[in-house]
Amino acid sequence: MSTAPIQFPPPVDSGKEFVGPPTDPEDERIEVGVAIVGGGPAGLACAIRLTQLLAEDETLLESLGEVPVALVEKGKGPGSHLLSGAMMKPSAMQKLFPDLPEEDWPTYGPVAKDTLYLLPNRKRAIPLKPTPPPFRNHGNHVTSVAQLGRWLAQQAEDAGVYILGETAGAQLLVDDGRVVGVHAVVAPKDRAAGISAAVSKVASGAAESTPYVMVTNLARTIDELKEREIWLIGADQGAERDLYAVKLDGPLAWVLGAEGEGMRRLTRERCDLLLRIPMSGSVESLNVSVASGVCLFEARRRRIARVE
């Protein structure tokens, strides 16, 4: 009989151990618009790109308060926990700093030539030709990840990011267990997952504070919501209009279908508007949970910008 690791979960209550209300006195708290946890290259690049986008929207920038973007790093400073060397593709730096010459990057220059060898023993070295794609580094830049982290941290601070060193993001601070103004979740009784113990654990408290309503006839429920002047928006990857090209005003209800199958025909026909999340690369669509987060936070972002 096979044994799966999931059968032996650690004795940890994630909802209690990693989620909780703020406990510090109000005069010792730092209110920030966006908090990024982790001062590695990914977190720093995220912070830098975010400040670039905020620079294009002064209204949104002002709505995020005195500290629009903060980054939390458990080490003494960004780069202190980064030890390895790396071969870095230049595309990310080119997109993040399009006006910065490559000679000013924190690298040791690009790889001019590389060869991969198979070593069957101590006396033979067989070159593999052609070089397998995962091992090709021609044109990539040789860099120290620690040096890259320190350099990105300086760029982030110059852009206005508030970096908190020696600060571990050990707990998610939640005031009421809910985010982005979700009033309720509506699901059909048939062919839909209920609130199981696993779902409740992953929700980290939101399942207890956000009503979960199961209905017999979803199409009829949609009609009742429309009678109450609630705008129904369906997330459909085949829609002509994308999420970022329309207004998201007034009371909204998002409709998301099953993964792989999408919405049923009657449900799709009852939506006031169908929108798609624009994708790039080889990934054609997102799973329902990720798509829900993208849609909800985009609607929330628009509301914050409009109110301020």
ABEGO torsion letter per residue (X at the ends): XBBBAAABBBBBBAAAAABBBBABBAAABBBBABBBBEABAAAAAAAAAAAAAAAABAAAAAAAEABABBBBBABABBGAABABBBBBBAAAAAAABAABBAAABBBAEBBABBBBBBBABAABBBBBOBBBAAABABGBBBBBAAAAAAAAAAAAAAAGBBBBBGBBBABBBBAAGBBGGBABBBBBABGBBBBBAAAAAAAGGAAAABBBBBBABAAAAAAAAAAAGBBBBBBBAABABBAAABBBBEBBBBBBBBBGAEBBAAAAAABABBBBBBBBEABABBBAAAAAAAAAAAAAAAAAAAAX
